[in-house]
Amino acid sequence: MVTATIRAAKAEDQATIRRIIRAANLNPMSLDWPNFLIAEDAGEVVGIGQVKTHRDGSRELASIAVVPARQGQGIGSAIVNALLDRHGGGVLHLTCERKNEGYYERFGFRRLPHKEWPRYFARLLPLVNAVAWLGRTEIIVMRRG
């Protein structure tokens, strides 16, 4: 059902990337456009995603977002698969709401116990989860590879 084409981001995509991230209520940090892949249909950006590297050397599948009108059409999965094709060698991590754990399991990600979190996530996630708890959700760390 995917009709979008996946391509590497260009400098002119920066504002669109920021807009989609903001609309999806995702972490707006480390939005370095060269890391992004773009899903595009008829000249319109309909989804985005990236792999970013943290200071501790861990790599994270991140910023996966599809515009609301195109959700449920396989675009998110196409972006994840394209990112895995490009960056899937070695270990990749991701953070997500616990309710999305099953979605990422189908790409080979498995939930990590806290004691196995890389330093970047161990430092950041307790604070994030303290805030997320107010919204009755939990952010988990998953790993592939």
TORPA-4810 file (N, C-alpha, C, O; in nm, 3 decimals):
<nodes>
NODE_1_0.082_-0.121_0.000_0.000_0.000_0.000_0.086_0.126_0.000_0.033_0.236_-0.019_M
NODE_2_0.217_0.112_0.021_0.306_0.228_0.023_0.319_0.283_-0.118_0.354_0.211_-0.211_V
NODE_3_0.290_0.411_-0.134_0.307_0.477_-0.263_0.418_0.580_-0.258_0.446_0.646_-0.359_T
NODE_4_0.480_0.597_-0.143_0.585_0.697_-0.127_0.720_0.642_-0.173_0.745_0.522_-0.169_A
NODE_5_0.805_0.733_-0.216_0.943_0.702_-0.251_1.031_0.746_-0.135_1.011_0.853_-0.078_T
NODE_6_1.128_0.663_-0.100_1.221_0.697_0.009_1.348_0.752_-0.054_1.404_0.694_-0.147_I
NODE_7_1.392_0.867_-0.002_1.513_0.931_-0.054_1.591_0.992_0.062_1.538_1.009_0.172_R
NODE_8_1.717_1.024_0.037_1.799_1.095_0.136_1.748_1.238_0.149_1.704_1.299_0.052_A
NODE_9_1.754_1.291_0.269_1.714_1.430_0.292_1.812_1.525_0.225_1.929_1.493_0.205_A
NODE_10_1.761_1.643_0.192_1.841_1.750_0.135_1.834_1.870_0.230_1.746_1.876_0.316_K
NODE_11_1.925_1.962_0.215_1.928_2.081_0.302_1.794_2.153_0.303_1.752_2.203_0.407_A
NODE_12_1.727_2.158_0.191_1.598_2.230_0.185_1.485_2.157_0.260_1.376_2.212_0.273_E
NODE_13_1.511_2.035_0.308_1.411_1.962_0.386_1.413_1.998_0.535_1.327_1.954_0.611_D
NODE_14_1.510_2.078_0.577_1.527_2.106_0.721_1.401_2.161_0.787_1.362_2.112_0.893_Q
NODE_15_1.338_2.259_0.729_1.219_2.319_0.790_1.104_2.217_0.796_1.030_2.213_0.893_A
NODE_16_1.090_2.136_0.692_0.985_2.034_0.690_1.011_1.929_0.797_0.918_1.885_0.864_T
NODE_17_1.137_1.887_0.813_1.172_1.791_0.918_1.132_1.847_1.054_1.067_1.778_1.133_I
NODE_18_1.171_1.970_1.082_1.137_2.031_1.212_0.985_2.040_1.231_0.935_2.012_1.340_R
NODE_19_0.913_2.076_1.127_0.768_2.089_1.136_0.703_1.955_1.167_0.615_1.947_1.253_R
NODE_20_0.744_1.850_1.099_0.686_1.717_1.121_0.721_1.666_1.261_0.636_1.607_1.328_I
NODE_21_0.843_1.688_1.305_0.883_1.645_1.441_0.799_1.717_1.545_0.751_1.656_1.640_I
NODE_22_0.783_1.847_1.528_0.704_1.927_1.623_0.558_1.879_1.625_0.499_1.864_1.732_R
NODE_23_0.500_1.857_1.508_0.361_1.812_1.499_0.342_1.674_1.561_0.236_1.645_1.616_A
NODE_24_0.445_1.588_1.552_0.437_1.453_1.608_0.471_1.450_1.756_0.462_1.346_1.821_A
NODE_25_0.512_1.565_1.809_0.546_1.575_1.952_0.665_1.486_1.987_0.667_1.422_2.092_N
NODE_26_0.764_1.481_1.898_0.884_1.401_1.919_0.999_1.488_1.968_0.992_1.611_1.961_L
NODE_27_1.103_1.424_2.016_1.222_1.493_2.066_1.281_1.580_1.954_1.321_1.528_1.850_N
NODE_28_1.287_1.713_1.975_1.336_1.802_1.870_1.488_1.820_1.871_1.541_1.904_1.798_P
NODE_29_1.559_1.743_1.951_1.705_1.756_1.958_1.771_1.666_1.854_1.719_1.560_1.818_M
NODE_30_1.887_1.709_1.808_1.970_1.631_1.714_1.897_1.601_1.584_1.894_1.487_1.538_S
NODE_31_1.838_1.703_1.525_1.771_1.688_1.395_1.867_1.730_1.284_1.843_1.828_1.214_L
NODE_32_1.973_1.655_1.268_2.077_1.684_1.170_2.032_1.626_1.035_2.037_1.505_1.015_D
NODE_33_1.988_1.712_0.945_1.923_1.668_0.822_1.999_1.562_0.742_1.934_1.477_0.682_W
NODE_34_2.135_1.562_0.737_2.201_1.456_0.659_2.175_1.314_0.712_2.197_1.217_0.640_P
NODE_35_2.128_1.302_0.836_2.098_1.171_0.893_1.961_1.117_0.849_1.932_1.000_0.870_N
NODE_36_1.878_1.200_0.790_1.739_1.166_0.764_1.716_1.102_0.628_1.784_1.130_0.530_F
NODE_37_1.617_1.013_0.628_1.556_0.967_0.504_1.417_1.028_0.500_1.354_1.049_0.603_L
NODE_38_1.370_1.056_0.380_1.243_1.123_0.357_1.154_1.031_0.275_1.198_0.973_0.176_I
NODE_39_1.028_1.018_0.315_0.928_0.951_0.232_0.851_1.062_0.161_0.798_1.153_0.225_A
NODE_40_0.847_1.052_0.029_0.787_1.158_-0.051_0.687_1.098_-0.149_0.711_0.991_-0.206_E
NODE_41_0.576_1.166_-0.166_0.474_1.122_-0.261_0.424_1.245_-0.337_0.376_1.341_-0.276_D
NODE_42_0.435_1.241_-0.467_0.391_1.351_-0.553_0.452_1.484_-0.508_0.385_1.587_-0.506_A
NODE_43_0.581_1.482_-0.473_0.651_1.604_-0.432_0.624_1.649_-0.291_0.677_1.751_-0.248_G
NODE_44_0.542_1.575_-0.217_0.508_1.612_-0.078_0.579_1.517_0.019_0.576_1.395_0.001_E
NODE_45_0.641_1.573_0.122_0.703_1.491_0.226_0.592_1.436_0.314_0.515_1.511_0.374_V
NODE_46_0.587_1.302_0.322_0.481_1.237_0.399_0.534_1.161_0.520_0.456_1.113_0.603_V
NODE_47_0.668_1.150_0.531_0.727_1.082_0.647_0.876_1.104_0.652_0.940_1.138_0.552_G
NODE_48_0.931_1.083_0.771_1.075_1.105_0.793_1.127_1.005_0.895_1.050_0.942_0.968_I
NODE_49_1.259_0.991_0.900_1.323_0.909_1.002_1.474_0.925_0.991_1.526_0.964_0.887_G
NODE_50_1.543_0.893_1.099_1.689_0.906_1.099_1.752_0.800_1.189_1.686_0.736_1.270_Q
NODE_51_1.883_0.785_1.171_1.968_0.715_1.267_2.069_0.818_1.313_2.138_0.879_1.232_V
NODE_52_2.077_0.836_1.446_2.172_0.933_1.500_2.268_0.862_1.594_2.234_0.760_1.655_K
NODE_53_2.388_0.917_1.604_2.492_0.861_1.691_2.510_0.953_1.810_2.522_1.075_1.796_T
NODE_54_2.512_0.892_1.930_2.528_0.968_2.054_2.674_0.972_2.097_2.757_0.897_2.044_H
NODE_55_2.704_1.059_2.191_2.842_1.076_2.238_2.903_0.947_2.291_3.024_0.927_2.281_R
NODE_56_2.822_0.859_2.348_2.874_0.733_2.402_2.896_0.629_2.293_2.937_0.517_2.321_D
NODE_57_2.869_0.666_2.167_2.889_0.576_2.054_2.766_0.495_2.018_2.764_0.429_1.914_G
NODE_58_2.663_0.498_2.102_2.541_0.423_2.069_2.470_0.490_1.951_2.473_0.612_1.935_S
NODE_59_2.406_0.408_1.870_2.331_0.458_1.755_2.183_0.435_1.780_2.143_0.332_1.835_R
NODE_60_2.102_0.532_1.739_1.959_0.528_1.769_1.875_0.548_1.643_1.893_0.646_1.570_E
NODE_61_1.783_0.456_1.619_1.679_0.475_1.520_1.583_0.575_1.584_1.529_0.548_1.691_L
NODE_62_1.562_0.689_1.519_1.490_0.797_1.588_1.409_0.881_1.489_1.424_0.871_1.367_A
NODE_63_1.325_0.964_1.547_1.251_1.065_1.471_1.166_1.006_1.360_1.152_1.067_1.254_S
NODE_64_1.110_0.888_1.382_1.024_0.825_1.282_0.886_0.891_1.294_0.822_0.883_1.398_I
NODE_65_0.843_0.956_1.188_0.714_1.025_1.192_0.652_1.023_1.052_0.721_1.039_0.951_A
NODE_66_0.521_1.005_1.050_0.444_1.008_0.925_0.333_1.110_0.946_0.270_1.114_1.052_V
NODE_67_0.308_1.192_0.845_0.202_1.293_0.857_0.069_1.221_0.883_0.045_1.115_0.827_V
NODE_68_-0.016_1.279_0.967_-0.139_1.210_1.009_-0.224_1.157_0.894_-0.278_1.046_0.904_P
NODE_69_-0.238_1.231_0.786_-0.323_1.188_0.676_-0.272_1.062_0.606_-0.346_0.997_0.532_A
NODE_70_-0.146_1.027_0.628_-0.086_0.912_0.559_-0.050_0.797_0.654_0.009_0.698_0.611_R
NODE_71_-0.085_0.809_0.781_-0.057_0.702_0.876_-0.141_0.580_0.844_-0.252_0.590_0.792_Q
NODE_72_-0.086_0.463_0.877_-0.157_0.338_0.853_-0.145_0.286_0.711_-0.215_0.193_0.673_G
NODE_73_-0.057_0.347_0.631_-0.040_0.307_0.491_0.093_0.238_0.465_0.129_0.213_0.349_Q
NODE_74_0.168_0.206_0.572_0.295_0.137_0.555_0.414_0.228_0.534_0.525_0.180_0.511_G
NODE_75_0.393_0.357_0.541_0.503_0.452_0.517_0.606_0.445_0.629_0.726_0.445_0.604_I
NODE_76_0.559_0.440_0.754_0.652_0.429_0.867_0.737_0.303_0.856_0.858_0.308_0.877_G
NODE_77_0.675_0.191_0.822_0.750_0.066_0.805_0.851_0.077_0.691_0.962_0.026_0.701_S
NODE_78_0.813_0.143_0.584_0.905_0.160_0.471_1.026_0.244_0.513_1.139_0.216_0.472_A
NODE_79_1.003_0.346_0.593_1.113_0.430_0.642_1.204_0.348_0.733_1.326_0.351_0.717_I
NODE_80_1.145_0.274_0.828_1.225_0.191_0.919_1.307_0.090_0.838_1.427_0.075_0.863_V
NODE_81_1.245_0.022_0.744_1.319_-0.077_0.664_1.432_-0.013_0.584_1.541_-0.070_0.573_N
NODE_82_1.407_0.105_0.529_1.513_0.174_0.452_1.628_0.215_0.544_1.745_0.205_0.506_A
NODE_83_1.596_0.262_0.664_1.700_0.298_0.760_1.778_0.174_0.804_1.900_0.180_0.818_L
NODE_84_1.710_0.064_0.825_1.779_-0.060_0.863_1.867_-0.109_0.749_1.977_-0.159_0.774_L
NODE_85_1.821_-0.097_0.625_1.905_-0.135_0.510_2.032_-0.052_0.506_2.140_-0.102_0.474_D
NODE_86_2.018_0.074_0.538_2.130_0.167_0.531_2.221_0.158_0.653_2.343_0.169_0.640_R
NODE_87_2.164_0.138_0.772_2.240_0.147_0.898_2.228_0.023_0.985_2.273_0.025_1.100_H
NODE_88_2.169_-0.084_0.935_2.136_-0.198_1.019_2.251_-0.284_1.067_2.233_-0.367_1.156_G
NODE_89_2.370_-0.266_1.009_2.484_-0.343_1.057_2.523_-0.298_1.197_2.529_-0.178_1.224_G
NODE_90_2.549_-0.392_1.283_2.584_-0.358_1.421_2.459_-0.335_1.504_2.348_-0.371_1.465_G
NODE_91_2.481_-0.274_1.618_2.372_-0.255_1.715_2.302_-0.122_1.691_2.367_-0.019_1.671_V
NODE_92_2.171_-0.126_1.695_2.089_-0.004_1.690_1.995_-0.006_1.810_1.943_-0.112_1.848_L
NODE_93_1.973_0.110_1.869_1.877_0.125_1.978_1.762_0.213_1.931_1.770_0.278_1.827_H
NODE_94_1.657_0.214_2.009_1.550_0.311_1.990_1.479_0.329_2.123_1.486_0.244_2.211_L
NODE_95_1.411_0.441_2.135_1.323_0.463_2.248_1.183_0.480_2.192_1.163_0.537_2.085_T
NODE_96_1.086_0.430_2.266_0.947_0.443_2.224_0.856_0.427_2.345_0.899_0.381_2.451_C
NODE_97_0.732_0.466_2.328_0.634_0.441_2.432_0.614_0.290_2.441_0.618_0.219_2.340_E
NODE_98_0.592_0.242_2.562_0.575_0.097_2.583_0.468_0.039_2.490_0.482_-0.074_2.443_R
NODE_99_0.363_0.115_2.462_0.254_0.065_2.377_0.298_0.036_2.234_0.228_-0.035_2.162_K
NODE_100_0.415_0.089_2.192_0.466_0.067_2.056_0.570_-0.045_2.048_0.628_-0.068_1.943_N
NODE_101_0.592_-0.113_2.160_0.694_-0.218_2.164_0.671_-0.324_2.056_0.765_-0.363_1.988_E
NODE_102_0.547_-0.372_2.041_0.516_-0.475_1.942_0.545_-0.432_1.799_0.588_-0.512_1.717_G
NODE_103_0.522_-0.305_1.770_0.550_-0.253_1.636_0.698_-0.272_1.602_0.731_-0.320_1.494_Y
NODE_104_0.786_-0.233_1.694_0.930_-0.241_1.666_0.985_-0.382_1.679_1.090_-0.412_1.622_Y
NODE_105_0.917_-0.471_1.751_0.961_-0.610_1.759_0.962_-0.675_1.622_1.046_-0.761_1.595_E
NODE_106_0.870_-0.637_1.535_0.867_-0.700_1.403_0.986_-0.662_1.315_1.008_-0.724_1.211_R
NODE_107_1.063_-0.562_1.357_1.187_-0.525_1.287_1.310_-0.583_1.356_1.423_-0.552_1.319_F
NODE_108_1.288_-0.668_1.457_1.399_-0.733_1.526_1.447_-0.661_1.651_1.548_-0.701_1.709_G
NODE_109_1.377_-0.558_1.696_1.414_-0.489_1.819_1.357_-0.564_1.938_1.246_-0.618_1.931_F
NODE_110_1.432_-0.567_2.048_1.387_-0.629_2.173_1.408_-0.531_2.288_1.506_-0.457_2.292_R
NODE_111_1.314_-0.532_2.380_1.320_-0.443_2.496_1.441_-0.478_2.582_1.471_-0.595_2.607_R
NODE_112_1.510_-0.373_2.628_1.628_-0.391_2.713_1.593_-0.366_2.859_1.520_-0.271_2.890_L
NODE_113_1.643_-0.450_2.948_1.630_-0.416_3.090_1.717_-0.293_3.119_1.819_-0.272_3.053_P
NODE_114_1.677_-0.215_3.217_1.746_-0.090_3.249_1.897_-0.110_3.265_1.975_-0.025_3.221_H
NODE_115_1.938_-0.217_3.327_2.081_-0.240_3.354_2.164_-0.254_3.226_2.286_-0.243_3.230_K
NODE_116_2.098_-0.278_3.111_2.170_-0.292_2.983_2.162_-0.168_2.895_2.213_-0.168_2.784_E
NODE_117_2.098_-0.062_2.944_2.088_0.060_2.865_2.225_0.122_2.845_2.303_0.130_2.941_W
NODE_118_2.258_0.167_2.724_2.382_0.244_2.706_2.378_0.371_2.792_2.272_0.419_2.831_P
NODE_119_2.493_0.423_2.820_2.508_0.539_2.909_2.417_0.656_2.869_2.356_0.719_2.955_R
NODE_120_2.408_0.685_2.740_2.324_0.797_2.694_2.181_0.781_2.744_2.123_0.875_2.799_Y
NODE_121_2.123_0.663_2.724_1.985_0.639_2.762_1.968_0.630_2.914_1.868_0.678_2.968_F
NODE_122_2.065_0.571_2.982_2.058_0.559_3.128_2.060_0.696_3.195_2.000_0.714_3.301_A
NODE_123_2.126_0.790_3.133_2.134_0.926_3.189_2.006_1.006_3.158_1.961_1.083_3.243_R
NODE_124_1.950_0.989_3.042_1.839_1.070_2.995_1.701_1.016_3.033_1.613_1.093_3.073_L
NODE_125_1.681_0.886_3.022_1.547_0.829_3.034_1.482_0.839_3.172_1.361_0.855_3.178_L
NODE_126_1.556_0.831_3.282_1.485_0.846_3.410_1.411_0.980_3.421_1.299_0.985_3.472_P
NODE_127_1.472_1.087_3.374_1.406_1.218_3.376_1.287_1.220_3.279_1.179_1.269_3.314_L
NODE_128_1.306_1.167_3.160_1.199_1.162_3.061_1.081_1.081_3.116_0.966_1.121_3.101_V
NODE_129_1.109_0.968_3.180_1.001_0.885_3.232_0.932_0.947_3.353_0.815_0.920_3.378_N
NODE_130_1.003_1.030_3.427_0.937_1.101_3.538_0.828_1.193_3.483_0.720_1.203_3.540_A
NODE_131_0.857_1.258_3.372_0.759_1.345_3.308_0.652_1.261_3.237_0.533_1.292_3.245_V
NODE_132_0.694_1.156_3.167_0.600_1.071_3.094_0.499_1.006_3.188_0.384_0.984_3.151_A
NODE_133_0.542_0.976_3.310_0.454_0.914_3.408_0.330_1.000_3.433_0.221_0.948_3.455_W
NODE_134_0.348_1.132_3.428_0.234_1.222_3.447_0.128_1.201_3.339_0.009_1.218_3.364_L
NODE_135_0.173_1.163_3.222_0.080_1.134_3.112_0.044_0.987_3.105_-0.015_0.942_3.007_G
NODE_136_0.078_0.914_3.209_0.047_0.771_3.221_0.107_0.686_3.108_0.043_0.597_3.053_R
NODE_137_0.230_0.717_3.076_0.300_0.638_2.975_0.441_0.608_3.026_0.485_0.666_3.125_T
NODE_138_0.509_0.520_2.958_0.647_0.486_2.992_0.727_0.477_2.863_0.680_0.420_2.764_E
NODE_139_0.847_0.531_2.864_0.937_0.523_2.750_1.033_0.408_2.778_1.091_0.399_2.886_I
NODE_140_1.048_0.320_2.680_1.138_0.205_2.695_1.252_0.217_2.596_1.246_0.294_2.500_I
NODE_141_1.358_0.138_2.620_1.471_0.130_2.530_1.470_-0.009_2.468_1.451_-0.109_2.538_V
NODE_142_1.488_-0.014_2.337_1.493_-0.140_2.265_1.626_-0.146_2.187_1.687_-0.044_2.156_M
NODE_143_1.667_-0.270_2.156_1.793_-0.289_2.083_1.773_-0.394_1.973_1.696_-0.489_1.987_R
NODE_144_1.846_-0.372_1.865_1.849_-0.467_1.754_1.995_-0.495_1.723_2.076_-0.402_1.713_R
NODE_145_2.028_-0.621_1.708_2.165_-0.658_1.673_2.250_-0.691_1.792_2.368_-0.724_1.776_G
</nodes>
